[in-house]
Amino acid sequence: NVLNGRGNVSSEKIRLVQEVCRQLGYVPNERAKMLRQGHARLLGALLPDLNTKAYIDFYLGFKAYAESHGYGVRQYIPRPGSQDAEASFLHEAQSDMVSGVALFASAAHLSTKPPASAREMPTLYVEQRPEFEADYIGFDYVQAGRDLGRSVLAAGCRRVILLVRSMKLTSDRDFSSGFMKALEGSGCQVFPLQAGSLGRHQNLLQVPELPQTQAVVCSQLELAHAARDILSTF
């Protein structure tokens, strides 16, 4: 009971047990303890990368909260956009016996069913709402798109580029849907553009309507920074 922190044990008995452990050189086998419990006091965070501000902010907040409750956090950063790579890292997290994993995925949500590992450990999808029933946390991206659409109309814009990462991402899809709905019937022309993982600068420059465009609306802060930099440079 002393070694496992269970039961009501007097401080004197705790002292005696600790002294015997010291004399014998006894060190608890944490791996065996994890096997008995079925998990470690460890959480997993699967992220597309650690270069994007949104992912960094999420990870730092997640880690700080976990550690304040006695949990460690392990990063898993598979190749972006690869369902196989993400599934492999989820399997690795399962082998690490994490108590649960926050899945900030770029591809896993596209499956028609949850990964096998999700049946063995609690899995929370972040930002990208999966196509199947699962625990999910994110923003109302439809409302975000609608609000920006109304702002564009209020500013009197008539020609707008809508720059998103990929329509495969549910957040970008919802954002685009809300934005287009807000502009419906307004006469404002929208030129949609997907940045993808590469070539976002070149894609923007190749839009023939760019010289007559009055606004570039972006679904993500990093896209807005890239668009601002390329427009101010060229």
C-alpha positions as CSV (number, residue, x, y, z in Angstrom):
1,N,0.0,0.0,0.0
2,V,2.9,2.4,0.7
3,L,4.6,1.7,-2.6
4,N,1.4,2.0,-4.6
5,G,0.0,5.0,-2.7
6,R,-3.1,3.2,-1.6
7,G,-4.9,2.9,1.7
8,N,-4.6,4.6,5.0
9,V,-1.0,4.0,6.2
10,S,0.5,5.9,9.1
11,S,3.4,8.2,8.6
12,E,5.6,6.0,10.8
13,K,4.9,2.9,8.6
14,I,5.6,5.0,5.5
15,R,8.9,6.1,7.0
16,L,9.8,2.4,7.9
17,V,9.0,1.1,4.4
18,Q,11.0,3.9,2.7
19,E,14.0,3.2,5.0
20,V,13.8,-0.6,4.1
21,C,13.6,0.3,0.4
22,R,16.7,2.5,0.8
23,Q,18.7,-0.3,2.6
24,L,17.7,-2.9,0.0
25,G,18.3,-0.6,-2.9
26,Y,14.7,-1.3,-4.1
27,V,13.5,0.7,-7.1
28,P,9.8,0.2,-8.3
29,N,9.4,-1.3,-11.7
30,E,7.4,1.4,-13.5
31,R,6.9,-0.7,-16.6
32,A,5.4,-3.5,-14.5
33,K,3.2,-1.0,-12.8
34,M,2.0,0.4,-16.1
35,L,1.2,-3.2,-17.3
36,R,-0.9,-3.7,-14.1
37,Q,-2.7,-0.4,-14.6
38,G,-3.0,-0.8,-18.4
39,H,-1.6,2.7,-19.0
40,A,1.1,5.2,-18.1
41,R,0.6,8.7,-16.7
42,L,1.4,9.9,-20.1
43,L,-0.7,11.6,-22.8
44,G,0.1,11.7,-26.5
45,A,-0.2,14.7,-28.9
46,L,-0.2,13.9,-32.6
47,L,0.6,17.1,-34.6
48,P,1.1,17.7,-38.3
49,D,4.2,19.8,-37.5
50,L,5.7,22.2,-35.0
51,N,6.2,25.0,-37.4
52,T,2.6,26.2,-37.5
53,K,1.6,28.7,-34.7
54,A,-1.8,27.0,-34.1
55,Y,-0.1,23.6,-33.5
56,I,2.6,25.1,-31.3
57,D,0.0,27.0,-29.2
58,F,-2.2,23.9,-28.8
59,Y,0.8,21.8,-27.8
60,L,2.1,24.2,-25.2
61,G,-1.3,24.6,-23.6
62,F,-2.0,20.9,-23.7
63,K,1.4,20.1,-22.2
64,A,1.1,22.7,-19.4
65,Y,-2.4,21.5,-18.4
66,A,-1.3,17.8,-18.5
67,E,1.8,18.4,-16.4
68,S,-0.2,20.4,-13.8
69,H,-2.3,17.2,-13.3
70,G,0.7,14.9,-13.0
71,Y,0.9,13.7,-16.6
72,G,3.7,13.8,-19.1
73,V,3.2,14.4,-22.8
74,R,4.8,12.7,-25.7
75,Q,4.8,14.3,-29.2
76,Y,4.1,12.3,-32.4
77,I,4.7,14.1,-35.7
78,P,4.0,11.9,-38.7
79,R,4.4,13.0,-42.3
80,P,1.6,15.6,-43.0
81,G,-1.4,14.3,-45.0
82,S,-0.5,10.6,-44.7
83,Q,-3.2,8.4,-43.2
84,D,-0.8,5.5,-43.0
85,A,1.8,7.5,-41.2
86,E,-0.7,8.8,-38.7
87,A,-2.1,5.3,-38.1
88,S,1.4,4.1,-37.5
89,F,2.1,6.8,-34.9
90,L,-1.2,6.1,-33.2
91,H,-0.1,2.5,-32.9
92,E,3.2,3.6,-31.5
93,A,1.3,5.7,-28.9
94,Q,-0.7,2.6,-28.0
95,S,2.6,0.7,-27.5
96,D,3.8,3.5,-25.3
97,M,0.7,2.8,-23.2
98,V,-0.4,6.5,-23.2
99,S,-3.6,7.1,-21.2
100,G,-5.1,9.0,-24.2
101,V,-4.1,11.0,-27.3
102,A,-5.1,14.3,-28.8
103,L,-5.2,13.9,-32.6
104,F,-4.5,17.2,-34.4
105,A,-4.7,15.2,-37.7
106,S,-4.2,16.3,-41.3
107,A,-5.5,13.0,-42.7
108,A,-6.9,10.5,-40.1
109,H,-10.3,12.2,-40.1
110,L,-10.8,11.3,-43.7
111,S,-11.3,7.6,-42.9
112,T,-14.7,6.1,-42.9
113,K,-14.1,4.5,-39.5
114,P,-11.8,5.2,-36.5
115,P,-8.3,3.6,-36.4
116,A,-8.0,0.3,-34.6
117,S,-5.9,2.0,-31.9
118,A,-8.8,4.3,-30.9
119,R,-10.7,1.2,-29.6
120,E,-7.8,0.7,-27.1
121,M,-7.1,4.3,-25.9
122,P,-9.2,7.4,-25.6
123,T,-8.7,9.5,-28.8
124,L,-9.8,13.2,-29.1
125,Y,-9.9,14.7,-32.6
126,V,-8.8,18.4,-32.6
127,E,-9.8,21.0,-35.3
128,Q,-10.7,18.4,-38.0
129,R,-14.1,16.8,-37.5
130,P,-13.9,13.2,-38.5
131,E,-16.4,11.5,-40.9
132,F,-17.3,9.0,-38.2
133,E,-18.6,9.3,-34.6
134,A,-15.8,10.4,-32.3
135,D,-14.8,12.8,-29.6
136,Y,-14.1,16.1,-31.2
137,I,-13.2,19.7,-30.2
138,G,-12.9,22.6,-32.5
139,F,-14.3,26.0,-33.5
140,D,-17.5,26.8,-35.4
141,Y,-15.8,27.2,-38.8
142,V,-19.1,27.8,-40.6
143,Q,-19.8,30.8,-38.3
144,A,-16.2,32.0,-38.8
145,G,-16.6,32.0,-42.6
146,R,-20.0,33.6,-42.4
147,D,-18.6,36.4,-40.2
148,L,-15.8,37.1,-42.5
149,G,-18.1,37.1,-45.5
150,R,-20.3,39.7,-43.9
151,S,-17.1,41.8,-43.1
152,V,-16.1,41.6,-46.8
153,L,-19.6,42.9,-47.9
154,A,-19.5,45.6,-45.3
155,A,-16.2,46.8,-46.7
156,G,-17.8,47.1,-50.1
157,C,-15.6,44.4,-51.8
158,R,-16.9,43.1,-55.1
159,R,-14.0,40.7,-56.1
160,V,-12.4,38.4,-53.5
161,I,-9.9,35.5,-53.5
162,L,-10.8,32.8,-50.9
163,L,-7.5,31.1,-50.0
164,V,-7.8,27.8,-48.0
165,R,-5.3,25.0,-47.3
166,S,-7.3,22.1,-48.7
167,M,-11.0,21.3,-49.2
168,K,-10.1,17.8,-47.8
169,L,-9.8,19.5,-44.3
170,T,-13.3,19.7,-42.7
171,S,-12.3,23.0,-41.0
172,D,-11.5,24.6,-44.4
173,R,-14.6,23.1,-46.0
174,D,-16.9,24.4,-43.3
175,F,-15.2,27.8,-43.4
176,S,-15.7,28.0,-47.2
177,S,-19.3,27.0,-46.9
178,G,-20.1,29.7,-44.3
179,F,-18.2,32.3,-46.4
180,M,-20.0,31.5,-49.6
181,K,-23.4,31.4,-47.8
182,A,-22.8,34.9,-46.5
183,L,-22.1,36.3,-50.0
184,E,-25.0,34.4,-51.7
185,G,-27.0,36.8,-53.9
186,S,-24.7,39.8,-53.2
187,G,-23.1,39.9,-56.6
188,C,-19.7,39.7,-55.0
189,Q,-17.4,37.5,-57.1
190,V,-15.3,34.9,-55.2
191,F,-12.3,33.1,-56.7
192,P,-11.5,30.0,-54.6
193,L,-7.9,28.8,-54.3
194,Q,-6.4,25.9,-52.5
195,A,-2.9,26.4,-51.2
196,G,-2.0,22.8,-50.5
197,S,1.1,22.0,-48.5
198,L,3.5,23.5,-51.1
199,G,3.4,26.3,-53.7
200,R,1.0,28.6,-51.9
201,H,2.9,31.7,-53.1
202,Q,3.0,30.6,-56.7
203,N,-0.6,29.7,-56.7
204,L,-1.7,33.1,-55.5
205,L,0.4,34.9,-58.1
206,Q,-1.1,32.8,-60.9
207,V,-4.7,33.8,-60.2
208,P,-5.5,36.0,-63.3
209,E,-8.0,38.0,-61.3
210,L,-5.5,39.1,-58.7
211,P,-4.9,42.6,-60.1
212,Q,-8.6,43.4,-59.8
213,T,-9.1,41.7,-56.4
214,Q,-10.0,43.9,-53.5
215,A,-9.4,41.3,-50.7
216,V,-7.8,38.0,-50.0
217,V,-9.6,36.0,-47.3
218,C,-7.6,33.2,-45.7
219,S,-8.8,30.2,-43.6
220,Q,-5.6,30.2,-41.5
221,L,-3.2,32.7,-40.0
222,E,-0.1,31.2,-41.8
223,L,-1.9,31.5,-45.1
224,A,-2.7,35.2,-44.3
225,H,1.0,35.8,-43.5
226,A,2.1,34.2,-46.7
227,A,-0.5,36.1,-48.8
228,R,0.5,39.4,-47.2
229,D,4.2,38.8,-47.8
230,I,3.8,37.8,-51.4
231,L,1.5,40.7,-52.2
232,S,3.7,43.3,-50.5
233,T,6.8,41.9,-52.2
234,F,5.4,41.7,-55.8
